[in-house]
């Protein structure tokens, strides 16, 4: 008898098959197949798979906290981290209710394109809207959000003049020349202050950072309550003398969607 232990990573289980071989002596099975090393095998805990399947809201339009949103012809969008079931709109609630509401979920096959839910309807003037994606919102792979996601925005008044003025950064740090020992930390920290509240999602995405072995998952953003100041901390312990280059693109926008005017002047290169 010959014992062969096969590991199925996708099923998260061990399978032992006993094969009969004529004329061959029996080979003792390992005492504990769970402890038997398998080359290039990686065990995934069920909880890890469960977390990986949980969909998340990535972006919304209008942005959370947006003011003076023009309701005429408005398309409200919600971007998810995973393809969602077409009936995800059934998990949405609007307060106040939106008349003639029509929502469509599109899960594109193009890499990088958003999994986007788009809703149209008769949004009123001068109204405070709160939108909630229910905890039961489900991805096409069966994962549920588990906790609700809520955001709010306010539509404009009838006499409102749309904001078409581009936001600007009034200060930032580190500035050019502020380096070579002036930064007394092993963590790269960048700060920008704006002249008005910013769209947090687009502003965070506009940050550009260059460090050795960049790991985007280590970027940590913090904001002041007014939404006018953001700090980016690269949460990796960097050696003394490490050169850091950072800046911003004009993809950063204010709450009205106007792009950052002086993005090209923001940033610097410094050493820790």
SULJOTA-V554265 format. One line per field, one symbol per residue. ss: DSSP state (H for helix, E for strand, C for the rest). phi: phi as a letter, one per 40 degrees, with the letter a starting at -180 (. if undefined). Layout:
BEGIN
ss=???
phi=???
END
This chain:
BEGIN
ss=CEEEEEEECCCCEEEEEEECCCCCCCCCCCCCHHHCCCCCCCCCCHHHHHHHHCCCEEEEECCCCEEEECCCCCCEEEEECCCECHHHHHHEEEECCCEEEEEEEEECCCCCCCEEEEEEEECCCCCEEEEEECCCCEECCCCECCCCEEEEEEECCCCCCCCCCCCCEEEEECCCCCCCCCCCCCCEEEEEEECCCECHHHHHHHEEEECCCCCHHHEEEEECCCCCEEEEEECCCCCCCCEEEEEECCCCEECCCCECCCHHHCEEEEEC
phi=.bcbbbbbcccfabbbbbbcbcgbccbdcdcacccccbcgbbcbcdcccdcccccbccabbccdgcbfccccgcbcbbcbcbdbcdccccccbbbccbcfcbbbbbbccccgcccbcbbbiccccfbcbbbbccccdbcccgcbdgbcbbababcccccccdcbcccbccaaaccdgcafhcbcacbcbbbbbbcacbcccccccccbbbbcgdbccccbbbbcdcgbbbbbbccbcbcdgccbbaaabcccbcccgccdcbdccchababc
END
